[in-house]
Amino acid sequence: MFVDEAHITVRSGNGGRGAATFYREKFIPEGGPDGGDGGDGGDVIITAISHSNTLRAFMRRRKWRAEDGANGMGKRCFGKAGEDLHIPVPPGTVVRLDETGEILADLAKPGDRVVVAAGGKGGKGNDKFKTATNQTPRQFGPGTPGIELKIKLELKLIADVGIVGFPNAGKSTLLARLSAATPKIAAYPFTTLNPNLGVIERADRTLVLADIPGLIEGAADGKGLGHRFLRHVERCAWLLHLVDGSEGTAEDLADRVRVLNRELERFSATLAKKPQVVVLNKGDTRDLDGLAAELATILGLEQVPVISGVSGIGMQELGNRLFALVHPVV
């Protein structure tokens, strides 16, 4: 199951208590203070790792706690520091404070990490409180407590090309045709409830495609799959806008393109500026060449390719074009 949002509680380790002890040995019955410091508590660190692509693990475990620091001991023995807690997440995860929505980190690539909760500091032993006027201090530091935070994790898929369009435009079929992915496919809206990734491999180059759940008008206000749809589009370098060409005039099809672009613009100015390829699908249902030329003229585009995800019409050419756009030959 693909999970792209999770709410967890994290707590860093408490600092250990300092020791209040005095040196005692045969023939030295009244030695000075020798209490060691407590160990620091462990940090909570969230790290992006390459072999993860879902937040599903956080559905089973919602509370995460780092190790406490050990207490100090006599003979100036320091307490052991608590182990840091490393929480693995997929690349593309945004870490937020749950209460305010403040972004703590955007872990876009493997190896990116953030300390979300620093461990408490260990308390000082009584040896550190000795002064010229206080040779036998009994004070010690209790250690500072760890930090507890409620964290929201949001996953935004990382792909070269995001396939977008209205429900039932044929995005899943296109992804399956172009790549080795096997998404769920059926002829009704919102079959794709979760994003699917596919990879096209050619020689020494690869192209990552994301089949994004279908958009409806009002998505920027949260209708349909709303913000969950638009969140994943933000990471894509290019957008492939797939239009169902099985019915409607060129002006009807242009209106669908405009609606989707308005939703992208309302959600994010950055999304609206992403480069797009408009593709007319379902070329097996009727002759779309003339309609595609008319659509290109209306939208001010040089070309609108015609394909069929079912029969495979235009697939090789479309794959070549996507590679040329994402990986241009220098």
Secondary structure by P-SEA (a helix, b strand, c coil): ccccccccccccccbbbbbbbbbbcccccccccbbbbbbbbbbbbbbbbcccccaaaaaaccccccbbbbbbbcccccccccbbbbbbbcccccccccccccccccccccccccccbbbbbbbbccccccccccccccccccbbbbbbbbbbbbbbbbccbbbbbccccaaaaaaaaacccccccccccccccbbbbbbbbcccbbbbbbbccccccccccccccaaaaaaaaccccccccccccccccaaaaaaaaaaaaaaaaaacccccccbbbbbbccccccccaaaaaaaaaaacccbbbbbbcccccaaaaaaaaaaaaacccc
